[in-house]
C-alpha cells in the first residue's frame, strides 16, 4: 500500500517528466518558428528585389514580355517558390509536433486518471 509520501513523490516525478516533455516540445517548435521567420524574411527580400528589378526595367523602357523573360526575375520567382515550399514543410512539422504531444498528453493523463489520482490522496 502506498503511503501519502509515496503518492507525493510519484506525483512530483510525473510532473517533472511532463515538464521535460513540454520543454522539449517548445524547443522544437521554437526552432521551427525561427526557420519559418527566416523563410518569410527571405521571401520579403526577394519580392523587394523583384520590384526593384521590375522598376529598373520599366524605367529603362522595357516592355512586359521583356520583364517576364528577365533572367534575374525568373531566378527570383523560382527562389520564392522554393521558399514557399519550405514554409509549408516547416508549418507541417510544427503541426505534427504539437498534435503528437497533444495525443501523448491525452493518453498519459485522461480526466478520469487525474480524478482517481486526486481522490486517492
Beta strands, then each sheet from edge to edge (+ up, - down):
end
